[in-house]
Amino acid sequence: MVNSLKTHQKRLIHKKGIKIIEDRVKAFTGENGLMEKVVFENGESVTVKGGFVLPRPSQTSDFAKEIGCEFNSLGGISTDSYGRTNIKGVYSAGDASIVAPAQLIIAAAEGLQAAVGVNRDLIETEFLK
């Protein structure tokens, strides 16, 4: 989000000839599926040939929040390297813990790590105590 840019970052961007508009976007306009203008809430508009969009992924369920899981700065459920959350016996993996990038290979690897965590915890509970 532009509002999170620090002063030195803004200066560097301005130095590169890039204009920063910190007003909210009201609309994108164009024809035939092509974006031509960005219209801001203050009435200002900018003609463009394209743009980048940074989606804000979010959890699709409030379950983790309801049971008291902690979340990371990206909105994913905080875990250790074995998928353990701050709640004993609750594990998280894939898109739930790493909100972006949402890729199958990452989710599968996270799931494997969480499975290792579950197995380690069960072994410790059943055989080492």
DODREN-191488 format. One record per residue: residue number from 0; x, y, z of N, C-alpha, C in turn. Coordinates in Angstrom, 3 decimals, m for minus. Layout:
PT/resi/n.X/n.Y/n.Z/ca.X/ca.Y/ca.Z/c.X/c.Y/c.Z
PT/NUM/X/Y/Z/X/Y/Z/X/Y/Z
...
***
This chain:
PT/resi/n.X/n.Y/n.Z/ca.X/ca.Y/ca.Z/c.X/c.Y/c.Z
PT/0/0.841/m1.173/0.000/0.000/0.000/0.000/0.885/1.234/0.000
PT/1/0.587/2.220/m0.823/1.417/3.404/m0.970/1.598/4.121/0.361
PT/2/0.584/4.180/1.204/0.690/4.881/2.479/1.768/4.304/3.376
PT/3/2.205/3.089/3.112/3.217/2.468/3.953/4.633/2.794/3.480
PT/4/4.775/3.544/2.388/6.102/3.925/1.923/6.741/4.915/2.890
PT/5/8.013/4.702/3.150/8.753/5.612/4.014/9.220/6.808/3.200
PT/6/9.558/7.885/3.879/9.966/9.126/3.211/11.121/8.894/2.243
PT/7/12.139/8.147/2.654/13.286/7.912/1.764/12.884/7.091/0.539
PT/8/11.904/6.193/0.692/11.430/5.416/m0.445/10.691/6.317/m1.428
PT/9/9.883/7.233/m0.884/9.155/8.171/m1.744/10.122/9.041/m2.530
PT/10/11.184/9.510/m1.852/12.180/10.349/m2.534/12.837/9.588/m3.677
PT/11/13.194/8.355/m3.441/13.824/7.535/m4.474/12.880/7.341/m5.660
PT/12/11.619/7.074/m5.385/10.632/6.886/m6.453/10.462/8.177/m7.249
PT/13/10.348/9.312/m6.555/10.221/10.610/m7.240/11.455/10.898/m8.094
PT/14/12.630/10.530/m7.588/13.876/10.741/m8.318/13.875/10.003/m9.647
PT/15/13.179/8.879/m9.703/13.093/8.082/m10.928/12.011/8.607/m11.872
PT/16/11.382/9.726/m11.490/10.364/10.322/m12.338/8.999/9.671/m12.216
PT/17/8.785/8.956/m11.137/7.511/8.273/m10.932/6.657/9.100/m9.978
PT/18/5.437/9.391/m10.399/4.513/10.167/m9.577/3.769/9.233/m8.626
PT/19/3.657/9.653/m7.381/2.909/8.880/m6.389/1.610/9.616/m6.098
PT/20/0.501/8.927/m6.274/m0.807/9.492/m5.932/m1.330/8.659/m4.768
PT/21/m1.545/9.287/m3.630/m1.927/8.545/m2.433/m3.425/8.557/m2.165
PT/22/m4.216/8.990/m3.134/m5.665/8.977/m2.973/m6.197/7.597/m3.354
PT/23/m7.379/7.282/m2.871/m8.004/5.993/m3.196/m8.463/5.973/m4.658
PT/24/m8.372/4.786/m5.251/m8.846/4.589/m6.624/m10.357/4.468/m6.600
PT/25/m10.993/5.234/m7.460/m12.453/5.179/m7.573/m12.865/4.212/m8.681
PT/26/m12.129/4.253/m9.795/m12.512/3.402/m10.926/m11.363/3.232/m11.907
PT/27/m11.451/2.151/m12.671/m10.574/1.936/m13.812/m11.482/2.031/m15.034
PT/28/m11.065/2.769/m16.045/m11.889/2.887/m17.240/m11.106/2.437/m18.466
PT/29/m11.830/2.034/m19.485/m11.208/1.601/m20.723/m12.237/0.941/m21.605
PT/30/m11.762/0.401/m22.710/m12.642/m0.271/m23.652/m12.026/m1.576/m24.108
PT/31/m12.886/m2.498/m24.514/m12.461/m3.788/m25.051/m11.522/m4.542/m24.106
PT/32/m11.763/m4.431/m22.813/m10.955/m5.150/m21.835/m9.595/m4.549/m21.558
PT/33/m9.322/m3.369/m22.100/m8.037/m2.713/m21.886/m8.209/m1.502/m20.970
PT/34/m7.356/m1.399/m19.977/m7.416/m0.264/m19.061/m6.796/0.952/m19.741
PT/35/m7.502/2.089/m19.657/m7.008/3.324/m20.253/m6.787/4.424/m19.225
PT/36/m7.588/4.429/m18.161/m7.482/5.479/m17.150/m7.715/4.921/m15.763
PT/37/m7.045/5.559/m14.801/m7.308/5.306/m13.394/m7.920/6.583/m12.860
PT/38/m9.107/6.488/m12.287/m9.811/7.650/m11.741/m9.747/7.556/m10.216
PT/39/m9.326/8.654/m9.580/m9.198/8.686/m8.127/m10.391/9.381/m7.493
PT/40/m10.597/9.128/m6.204/m11.743/9.707/m5.498/m11.709/11.229/m5.474
PT/41/m10.522/11.829/m5.542/m10.427/13.292/m5.536/m10.735/13.901/m6.901
PT/42/m11.082/13.053/m7.885/m11.435/13.538/m9.218/m10.283/13.499/m10.200
PT/43/m9.071/13.402/m9.723/m7.903/13.326/m10.598/m7.945/12.008/m11.361
PT/44/m7.446/12.018/m12.595/m7.349/10.778/m13.357/m6.011/10.737/m14.078
PT/45/m5.557/9.537/m14.360/m4.271/9.343/m15.023/m4.484/8.385/m16.187
PT/46/m4.017/8.777/m17.370/m4.073/7.903/m18.536/m2.928/6.899/m18.421
PT/47/m3.240/5.629/m18.628/m2.238/4.574/m18.477/m2.296/3.600/m19.644
PT/48/m1.224/2.849/m19.815/m1.189/1.793/m20.828/m1.270/0.424/m20.183
PT/49/m1.191/0.384/m18.862/m1.242/m0.876/m18.132/m1.012/m0.595/m16.666
PT/50/m0.907/m1.638/m15.888/m0.675/m1.452/m14.470/m0.445/m2.770/m13.768
PT/51/m0.104/m2.672/m12.523/0.101/m3.839/m11.680/m0.901/m3.781/m10.547
PT/52/m1.419/m4.919/m10.175/m2.368/m4.990/m9.074/m1.786/m5.935/m8.031
PT/53/m1.773/m5.492/m6.804/m1.320/m6.328/m5.706/m2.548/m6.747/m4.917
PT/54/m2.984/m7.993/m5.126/m4.179/m8.440/m4.403/m3.893/m8.547/m2.911
PT/55/m4.929/m8.423/m2.126/m4.820/m8.583/m0.686/m5.512/m9.877/m0.304
PT/56/m4.752/m10.973/m0.318/m5.366/m12.249/0.041/m5.829/m12.232/1.492
PT/57/m6.859/m13.007/1.770/m7.343/m13.083/3.151/m7.854/m14.492/3.420
PT/58/m7.956/m14.821/4.687/m8.465/m16.129/5.074/m9.942/m16.222/4.689
PT/59/m10.350/m17.361/4.171/m11.752/m17.530/3.774/m12.624/m18.034/4.921
PT/60/m11.985/m18.359/6.034/m12.717/m18.831/7.197/m12.192/m18.124/8.437
PT/61/m13.065/m17.853/9.386/m12.674/m17.228/10.652/m12.310/m18.258/11.715
PT/62/m12.285/m19.541/11.354/m12.051/m20.598/12.331/m10.760/m20.391/13.116
PT/63/m9.654/m20.113/12.427/m8.366/m19.942/13.107/m8.418/m18.770/14.081
PT/64/m9.058/m17.704/13.670/m9.194/m16.539/14.551/m10.059/m16.885/15.757
PT/65/m11.135/m17.605/15.513/m12.071/m17.965/16.585/m11.439/m18.853/17.657
PT/66/m10.485/m19.700/17.255/m9.845/m20.567/18.247/m8.588/m19.938/18.839
PT/67/m8.225/m18.736/18.358/m7.123/m17.991/18.961/m5.773/m18.104/18.297
PT/68/m5.722/m18.540/17.050/m4.434/m18.613/16.345/m3.869/m17.212/16.126
PT/69/m2.549/m17.123/16.184/m1.876/m15.869/15.867/m1.643/m15.830/14.364
PT/70/m1.563/m14.602/13.812/m1.388/m14.431/12.373/m0.099/m13.670/12.081
PT/71/0.486/m13.951/10.907/1.695/m13.235/10.495/1.324/m11.925/9.795
PT/72/2.322/m11.168/9.406/2.082/m9.844/8.810/1.367/m9.912/7.464
PT/73/1.368/m11.067/6.811/0.676/m11.220/5.526/m0.756/m11.707/5.684
PT/74/m1.160/m11.983/6.929/m2.517/m12.455/7.171/m2.640/m13.964/7.239
PT/75/m1.510/m14.664/7.123/m1.519/m16.117/7.251/m1.407/m16.518/8.711
PT/76/m1.739/m17.766/9.003/m1.640/m18.281/10.356/m0.161/m18.481/10.679
PT/77/0.301/m17.926/11.794/1.709/m18.051/12.193/2.015/m19.484/12.597
PT/78/3.127/m19.998/12.067/3.550/m21.363/12.396/5.059/m21.403/12.563
PT/79/5.525/m22.493/13.199/6.959/m22.750/13.198/7.273/m23.569/11.946
PT/80/8.500/m24.073/11.820/8.881/m24.797/10.602/8.176/m26.147/10.455
PT/81/7.482/m26.597/11.499/6.726/m27.843/11.416/5.221/m27.619/11.402
PT/82/4.783/m26.424/11.077/3.355/m26.150/10.947/2.621/m25.961/12.258
PT/83/3.346/m25.952/13.383/2.699/m25.774/14.681/2.264/m24.325/14.848
PT/84/1.055/m24.125/15.320/0.569/m22.774/15.627/0.835/m22.497/17.107
PT/85/0.382/m21.360/17.576/0.532/m21.025/18.994/m0.392/m21.847/19.890
PT/86/m1.273/m22.644/19.291/m2.198/m23.478/20.055/m1.755/m24.935/19.948
PT/87/m1.474/m25.555/21.075/m1.008/m26.946/21.102/m2.019/m27.848/20.383
PT/88/m1.500/m28.667/19.460/m2.343/m29.607/18.729/m3.004/m29.023/17.486
PT/89/m2.747/m27.746/17.190/m3.318/m27.122/15.981/m2.168/m26.807/15.032
PT/90/m2.290/m27.288/13.798/m1.258/m27.133/12.780/m1.851/m26.409/11.581
PT/91/m0.993/m25.760/10.829/m1.455/m25.049/9.638/m0.412/m25.223/8.540
PT/92/m0.881/m25.232/7.291/0.037/m25.396/6.164/m0.549/m24.771/4.911
PT/93/0.295/m24.590/3.922/m0.128/m24.121/2.615/m0.675/m22.707/2.643
PT/94/m1.732/m22.494/1.888/m2.295/m21.161/1.732/m2.808/m20.572/3.042
PT/95/m3.112/m21.406/4.020/m3.603/m20.888/5.303/m2.493/m20.207/6.090
PT/96/m1.253/m20.693/5.927/m0.168/m20.102/6.688/0.710/m19.185/5.847
PT/97/0.896/m19.515/4.601/1.643/m18.632/3.694/0.632/m18.147/2.671
PT/98/0.101/m16.970/2.888/m0.999/m16.483/2.059/m0.557/m16.240/0.622
PT/99/0.665/m15.826/0.385/1.121/m15.576/m0.976/2.548/m16.053/m1.108
PT/100/3.009/m16.563/m2.182/2.253/m16.901/m3.380/1.499/m18.216/m3.193
PT/101/0.305/m18.273/m3.705/m0.528/m19.467/m3.576/m0.183/m20.423/m4.714
PT/102/0.695/m21.372/m4.417/1.096/m22.345/m5.419/1.002/m23.740/m4.832
PT/103/0.565/m24.664/m5.640/0.364/m26.035/m5.201/1.635/m26.643/m4.625
PT/104/2.751/m26.437/m5.264/4.002/m27.046/m4.806/4.380/m26.538/m3.415
PT/105/4.137/m25.261/m3.153/4.429/m24.694/m1.832/3.470/m25.270/m0.799
PT/106/2.189/m25.359/m1.146/1.198/m25.913/m0.222/1.519/m27.371/0.097
PT/107/1.929/m28.143/m0.905/2.265/m29.550/m0.682/3.474/m29.683/0.244
PT/108/4.491/m28.872/0.016/5.682/m28.908/0.871/5.340/m28.505/2.301
PT/109/4.519/m27.477/2.445/4.090/m27.047/3.776/3.295/m28.151/4.467
PT/110/2.445/m28.829/3.717/1.661/m29.932/4.270/2.554/m31.058/4.755
PT/111/3.597/m31.359/3.994/4.548/m32.394/4.408/5.245/m31.990/5.702
PT/112/5.691/m30.740/5.793/6.346/m30.262/7.015/5.399/m30.334/8.209
PT/113/4.140/m29.964/8.004/3.156/m30.041/9.095/2.936/m31.495/9.510
PT/114/2.903/m32.409/8.537/2.740/m33.829/8.852/3.919/m34.333/9.683
PT/115/5.122/m33.895/9.351/6.301/m34.249/10.135/6.145/m33.713/11.556
PT/116/5.649/m32.477/11.676/5.422/m31.888/12.997/4.413/m32.678/13.817
PT/117/3.326/m33.083/13.177/2.307/m33.885/13.871/2.933/m35.195/14.347
PT/118/3.650/m35.880/13.455/4.282/m37.151/13.818/5.280/m36.976/14.960
PT/119/6.097/m35.947/14.895/7.072/m35.701/15.971/6.357/m35.481/17.304
PT/120/5.308/m34.675/17.271/4.594/m34.383/18.504/3.901/m35.624/19.069
PT/121/3.340/m36.460/18.184/2.689/m37.696/18.650/3.717/m38.668/19.233
PT/122/4.848/m38.797/18.578/5.906/m39.681/19.086/6.387/m39.197/20.441
PT/123/6.603/m37.898/20.558/7.055/m37.340/21.828/6.023/m37.581/22.937
PT/124/4.758/m37.385/22.609/3.696/m37.570/23.604/3.554/m39.024/24.016
PT/125/3.596/m39.928/23.025/3.338/m41.349/23.298/4.545/m42.109/23.823
PT/126/5.745/m41.741/23.377/6.904/m42.578/23.699/7.997/m41.910/24.533
PT/127/8.014/m40.602/24.573/9.116/m39.943/25.265/8.717/m39.327/26.589
PT/128/7.465/m39.459/26.982/7.031/m38.876/28.254/6.575/m39.944/29.199
***
